[in-house]
Amino acid sequence: MRRVEIGVVVLAVLGLADALSFWLFPAPPEAPPGTDAVGLVLGALTVVLLAVWWARRTRGLLIGAVVLRALSALLAVPALIFGVEGALWVTLAVLIVITVIGIVLVAPAMSGRASRAVA
């Protein structure tokens, strides 16, 4: 597998985890209303965009998926700063780091020259 494809798999797994977190790891009671729903939507859209990207290899789809993953990671930051402790804090921090790694791996495919070479 090439670097970009590994990054796409990483981002897709994160999207799938977001989509399933509503059932597997629901938000704590002190979380704002709709937190689980936002995770579900961001995760499902990420998975759809990356599945279509795998078939078509267009830069716009990859950029859309990266934006959704970045938004999901940014939405976890307030919980890290103001809310959660212990294992949930560590989990959120690790997910943010993995998101950054996935984005770095797919970055070459988001530039004009590299996407022609990768696709």
C-alpha positions in Angstrom: 0.0 0.0 0.0 1.2 3.5 -0.8 1.4 6.2 1.8 -1.8 8.0 0.7 -3.8 4.8 0.7 -2.6 4.0 4.3 -3.7 7.5 5.3 -7.1 7.0 3.7 -7.6 3.7 5.6 -6.6 5.5 8.9 -9.1 8.3 8.2 -11.8 5.8 7.2 -11.3 3.8 10.4 -11.6 7.0 12.4 -14.8 7.9 10.5 -16.2 4.5 11.2 -15.3 4.8 14.9 -17.1 8.2 14.9 -20.1 6.8 13.2 -20.3 3.8 15.6 -19.4 5.8 18.8 -23.0 6.6 19.4 -23.6 2.9 20.2 -20.1 1.8 21.4 -18.9 4.8 23.4 -21.8 7.3 24.0 -20.9 10.8 25.1 -20.9 11.4 28.8 -24.0 12.9 30.4 -22.3 16.3 30.8 -21.6 16.6 27.1 -23.6 19.1 25.1 -26.8 17.8 23.5 -26.3 16.4 20.0 -22.7 15.4 20.5 -23.4 11.8 19.5 -25.5 12.9 16.5 -22.7 15.2 15.3 -20.2 12.3 15.6 -22.5 10.0 13.7 -22.9 12.5 10.8 -19.2 13.4 10.6 -18.2 9.8 10.7 -20.7 8.6 8.1 -19.9 11.4 5.7 -16.2 10.7 6.1 -16.7 7.0 5.3 -18.9 7.8 2.2 -16.4 10.4 0.9 -13.4 8.0 1.3 -15.3 5.1 -0.3 -16.1 7.2 -3.3 -12.5 8.5 -3.4 -11.2 5.0 -3.5 -13.1 4.5 -6.7 -12.6 7.8 -8.4 -9.4 9.3 -6.8 -10.5 12.9 -7.0 -8.8 15.5 -4.9 -12.0 17.2 -3.8 -13.4 14.1 -2.2 -10.2 13.7 -0.2 -10.1 17.3 0.8 -13.7 17.0 2.0 -12.9 13.9 4.1 -9.9 15.7 5.6 -12.0 18.7 6.5 -14.5 16.4 8.2 -11.8 14.6 10.2 -10.2 17.8 11.2 -13.5 19.2 12.4 -14.2 16.0 14.4 -10.8 16.3 16.1 -11.3 20.0 16.8 -14.7 19.3 18.4 -12.9 17.0 20.9 -10.5 19.8 22.1 -13.0 21.6 24.4 -13.6 18.2 26.2 -9.9 17.8 26.7 -9.5 21.3 28.1 -12.6 21.7 30.2 -14.4 18.5 30.7 -13.1 14.9 30.8 -10.5 13.2 32.9 -8.7 9.9 33.0 -9.1 7.3 30.3 -11.5 9.4 28.2 -9.0 12.2 28.1 -6.2 9.9 26.9 -8.5 8.3 24.3 -9.5 11.7 22.9 -5.8 12.8 22.8 -4.8 9.7 21.0 -7.6 10.0 18.5 -6.5 13.6 17.7 -2.9 12.5 17.2 -4.0 9.6 14.9 -6.2 12.1 13.0 -3.1 14.3 12.4 -1.1 11.3 11.3 -3.8 10.3 8.8 -4.0 13.9 7.4 -0.2 14.1 7.0 -0.3 10.7 5.2 -2.9 11.9 2.6 -1.5 15.4 2.2 0.5 14.6 -0.9 -2.6 13.6 -2.8 -4.3 17.0 -2.0 -1.8 19.1 -3.9 -2.2 19.5 -7.6 1.0 17.9 -8.8 1.1 15.0 -6.3 -2.5 13.9 -6.9 -1.8 13.4 -10.6 1.2 11.3 -9.7 -0.6 9.3 -6.9 -3.9 8.7 -8.7 
